[in-house]
Amino acid sequence: MRHNQQNTLQVDASEQLPAKSLSQTSSSATQLTAIFTRDPLLIEQAQRLRHRVFSEEYGAQFDHPELDKDQFDTICDHLLVCDQQNKIIAYTRLINDQQAIEIGHFYSENEFDLQEVKALPGKKMELGRTCIHPDYRTGAGLTTLWSALTSYLVEHDYQWLFGCCSIPLDDNCHALHSTLNTLQKSTIGQSETANNYSVSPATPLPFHIERQLSQLINAEDCSNLSNKKNKTPPLLKSYLRMGAKAIGAPCWDSDFNCADIFILMNINDMPAKYLNHFARHVLLK
């Protein structure tokens, strides 16, 4: 790992990774740098961020103190966003077709039957463990992450992007209720992608969760509950804006106490305005 004269963090990458880092400058003049890496030291820093976010916000329990790590981490690629102090402030994990074959399956196959998705023609990339540091959730971190990811997917001719988006269940299902309402509205006028393909959850939502959802739906008929703040996670909202679709029923993740929504996106469905927006925010170093 080294720094160049512009104080841009750079990382030695394998031949499968882009030989460049990507930088984005926000309106506040704070430079954020996106890096594709397999560097063990950087991966450990990312695992600490993952642990912090998922343990504090979802109550997840991990086998390793202060680290969220698993068997996929040593095989897949990691996309990091760093601030000017080289602190990792945003992260996602990338698993392509060949890496999934090497390890035996995509991570999402722990929760969903992906036979129809895997049979789709074209190169595929799975996102996972996406998280943003709590101090950097104003948009710049996520924009930088998406800018670098989109550039990579287009450059390397990927057609499909997919993964799971987690909805916390520690608020009596209000976030899940908001999310399902948002997804129902998003199906209006959607492309054929979500209609032609399906996935099935390995663990459907349990009865007590379904009952809470039913109670919230019934409460809408006699109150102003529908006017309350939309609690759909910002990450999921960004997926939908990019052209992604939620397919299949949610899967219950008891370890994280959340409902996982499967997201599928045909890269060709991404609106041109977002492709152009991300292109303006990416500077090749």
N, C-alpha and C positions, 0 to 999 in steps of 0.2 A: 504494500500500500504506500502511496506517495502523494504529495501535493504538487500541483504545478504552480506557475508563477501567478495565476489568477486566483489562487487559493481554492481551486476546485478539486474536490476529492476524487481520486481515480483509483481503480482497483484492477489488478491483473486478472484477466478473464480467460476461460478456456476457449478453444476454437469454436465451440458451439454458441458462444455469447458474442454480442456486438462489441467490437473493439473500440468503444467510445463511452463516455459518460454523457448524460443529458442534463442541461441546466435550465431552470426556469426562474425568472425574476418577477416577484410580485410587485404590486403597486407601492408597497411599503419599503421597497428596495432591499428586501431580505432575499438573499439568493438561496435557492434550494436546488440540490443536485440529486439526480436520479442515477442509480448505479445497478447494473446487473452483475451478480457476483456468486461465487462459490467459496469465497474466502472464509475459512472456519472462524476467524476472530470476528468478522462482521456478522456472520450467521449467529454466533453466540449473542452478540448485542441485540440482534433482531429477536432472538428467542426470549431475551429479557423483556423487551417491549411487548411481545405477544403474551408473556406470562402476566405482566402488569395489567394489560387491558382485559384479558379474558378472566383473570382471577378476581380483579376488583369489580368489573362490570357485569360479569356473568356468574361469579362464584365458582368457577371451574377449579377442580382439584387436579394437580399434576404430580407425576412420579418424581420429577427432579426439582429440587429447591431452586426457586427464582428463575427457572427455565421452562419454557414450553417447547419440547423437542420430541420428535418421533422418527420412525424409520425412513420417512420420505425426505428429510432434510439433507441427507448426505448425497442424494441422487438428483434432486430437482434443482432448479435455478431460483435465485432469490432477487427480487427487485426492491431496492431500498431507496428512500428519499432522506437526504441528510441536510441539516441546516449549516450555517456558516461555521459553527463550532464542531462540525462533523458528528453531531448527535443524530441518530436515526429517529425520524419523526413520522415516517409512514412506511408501510411494508405490505408486500404480498408475495406469495409463493407460487411459482409457475411449474406446472408438470405437463410436458407434451406427450404425444402418442408414444414415442420410443421410450421415454422414461417410465411411462406407465407399464409398458410391456416388460421393461427391465425389472421393475419391482413387483409386477404381477397384476396390478390394477390401479385405477385412479383412486384418489382419496375419497371422492364422492360415492364410490361404489360401496363404501362402508355403510352408507345410509340409503342409497337408491339403486334400483335396477336400471342400468344405463345401456342395456342391449340396443335399443333403438337409436340412442344418441351415438354410440360407438360405431354403428353401422352407417352413419351419415358420410357421404363422400367429402373429401377435403381434410386438410390438416386441422388438428384440434389442440387447444390449450386450456388447461384447467387452472383456475385461480383458487387460492385457499389461504386461510389464516390472515386475511386482509385486516389491517388495523391502523389507526391513526393515533398518535400521541394526543392526550387530552388538551394540551396547550396549543395544538395546531389544527383545530377543527373548523377554522374559518373558511376553508376552501382551497388555499394555495397548495397544501400538502396533497390533497386528493387530486387536484388539477395536474400537479407535477407527476403524480403516479400514473394517471390516465394518459398523459402526454407521452411519457416514455413507453408505456405498454402499447398504446396504439401505434406508435412509430415502429416498434419491434414487430407487432403482428402483421402490419401492412408490408413492411420490408421483407419479411420471411414467408409471405403468402399463406398465412393462417386464415382459415375460413370460419372456424367455430371457436367461441370462447364460452366456457361454462364454469359453474361452481355453485357453492351453497352460500346463502345469506342467512345469518342467524338472527332470530327475533327473540329477545329476552322474555321470560314468562314470570318474572318476579313482581309484576305490577297488576296481578289479577287479570292478565291477558288483554289489557287495554292496547298495548303496542301491537300485539298479534291481530286484534280486532281492526285497528286502524290500517294495518298492512294489508289484510285480506280485502278490506274495502277499496284501498288504493289499487290493488291488483285487479279487482273486478272491474273498476273503471278503466284500467289500462288495456283491457281486452277489446274495448270498442275500437273498431277500425284497425286492428293489428294485422300483421302479415300472416302468411300461412304457416310460419315456423312453428308457433305454439299449437296450432290446430293439428298438424300432421304428426307430431312426435309426442311421446309421453314417457314419464318415468313413474315408478311406484315406490313408495317409501318402505324401507325395511321395518320401521317401527312407526305406525300411524299414531296420531295424537291420541293419548289415553282419554278415557271417559270423562275424568274430572276436568280436563282442559276443554273438551267439547262442550261440557255443561256450562262452564264459565263463559264461553263464546256465545252460547245460546242465550244466556241471561243478559249479556250485553246487547245482543240483537233485539231482544224483547224490550229492553229498557229504552232503546231508541224510539220505540213507538209511542212512549208516554213521557219523554223528556227531551231536553236539548242536547243529549249526549253526542249526537252527530255533529254538533257545532263546536265541540271541544277540539283542542289542538291535535293535529294529525301527528301521531307518534311513529309513523313509518320511518325506519332507520335511514339516515341520509345516504348511506352507501347504496342501499337498495333503490332509493329514488334516482341516484346517479346512474345505476345500471339501466333503469327503465328509460331515462332520458336518452341514453346512448343507443336504444333500440333493442335492449335485451327483453326477454319474455320469461315469466315464471310459468313452469309447466309441472303438472302433477300435483298431488297433495303434499302438505308439509310432513316432514319427518320429525319425530320427537327425539331430541338429544338429551338424555337424562343426565349425562356428565356435566353438560354446560347449562342445564335447565333452560333450554331454548327450543324453539321450533325452527327447523331449517327449511328454507325455501330453495328449490332448485331453479337456477337461472341459466338460460341458454340464449346465446346471441350469435346470429349470423353477422360476421363482420361487414358484409355487404349491405346490411340493414342500418348501419350507423349513419345518422343524418350527416350530410355534407357540412353543415354549419359547425358540427362538433369536430369533424376531421380538420377543418380549417382553423377552428379555435385552438385546438391542441397544437397544430403546426406552428402557430404564431408564438406559442409559449415555449417551444423547444429550441434550444441553441446547441448546435453540435460543437463540442470542444475538441 
